[in-house]
Amino acid sequence: MLHLTKVAFGITSVEHLAERLATRAEAGELFLTTRFLPKRHEEIAGAGSLYWIFKHQLIARSPIVRFGEAEGGRVAIHLGPDFQLVEARPKRAHQGWRYLEAGDAPADLGGGASGLAAMPPSLVGKLAELALI
């Protein structure tokens, strides 16, 4: 399985990213546009996720449903409505998207004994910024 990473540009907090994606999903199909179709798109569509980078950390993921066409000859990356926080992991910022191998992807924050899944996204984001999780 293969994933993509992307900087959450213009986002002020983890909670802000979650709200923005939820608002866009309510308004219709949720997608991002890019200039080029990833060469390995067949490995990603329906199985991979878009991992969001915020303040040099991988902090969350959105499932990639499919790739399609967008206006102006661009490519649409269609995302599922699920927004899953992940264990924060350092990741340099970059332009556009980059591949992320499944073995290098951070684990989802689960219920478990840690209790992180029950915390508000803003608190999880703050703890990740401080490298406490």
N, C-alpha and C positions, 0 to 999 in steps of 0.2 A: 504494500500500500504506500502511496505517496501523498504528500500534503503540500500546501503552499503557505508562505508567510507573507504578511503585509503589515506595514506601519499603519496604525490607527491615526491618521493625520487629522489634526484639528480637534482631537478628543482631549478633554480635560481630566477625565477620571474613568475608571472601569465602569462605574455606574452610568456615566454619560454615554459610553459606547453601547452598553446594553439598552439604554433608553432609545438611542438613535436607531439601532437596528430594529427594535420592536416597533417604533413609529413607522419606519420604512416598510416593514412587513405588513402592518395594518393597512397601509396605503395601497398595497398591491404586491406584486412579485418583488422579492428582494434580490438585487443583483448589483454587482460592481462592473465597471467597464475597464478594459485594458486594450492596448494597441495590438498585441499579438496573442494568438492562441498558443498556450504552452505546448511544446512539442510532445510532452508526456501526458497530455490531457486525458487520454484513455485510461491511464492508471489512476487518475484522480477522481473523475466524474462518478458520483454515486457512492464512492467509498472513502474518499479523502476529505480533508477539512481545510479551511482557511484559518491559520493561526494568527492572531492579532498581536502586534508588538506595540507596547505602550511603555514609554520611559525605559527603553532598552531591555525590556523583559517580555517574553511570551506570556500572555496573561489569560487568554481565552481562545476559543475556537468556534467556528460556525461551519456546519457541514456543507460541502459543495455538492449540489444536486446534479448540475450539468453545466455545459458550456453552450452558448448560443451566439446569435448575431445581435449586434446593437446598432444604433444609428451611426452614420458616418463611416461604415466599414469597420467599426470596432468590434471587439469580442466581449460578450457578457458572461460573467461568472455568476451563475445563479446559486444563491445560498438558501439553505433551509432556515426555518424560523428559530430553531434551537440555538441558544447561546450558552455555551458550557465553559465555566471557569476551569483553568488548568493550574497545575503546580507551576508557579512562576519560575522561569528559567531565563538566564541572561541571553540576550540576542541583540546583536548590533542592528541599528536602523539601516535601511537601504531604500532605494527608489524602486517602485514597482513591486513585483512579487519575486519570491525565490522558492525553490523546492526545499522540502523538509522530508527526509526519509522517516518512515514509521518508527524505526528504532531510536531516532533522535527526538521524537515528539514527546513533550511532557505529558504525564498522566492527568486525567481529569480529576478535579477535586471531588471526592466522593463523600458519602455520609460518614462511614467508618467511625473510629474513635476520635479522629482529629477535630470533628465538629466544624470544619472550614466551610462545608457546603451550606450550613445553616447561617453563616455570617452574611451580612449585607455585602454586595460587591464592592462598595466604597471602602469598607474596612479591610477586605481581602486585598484590594489594590494598595492600600496604605501599608499593610504588612509586607506585601511583595516589594514595594519601593524601599522599605527599610531592610530588605533581605532577611526577614524573619520567617518567611515560609518559602 
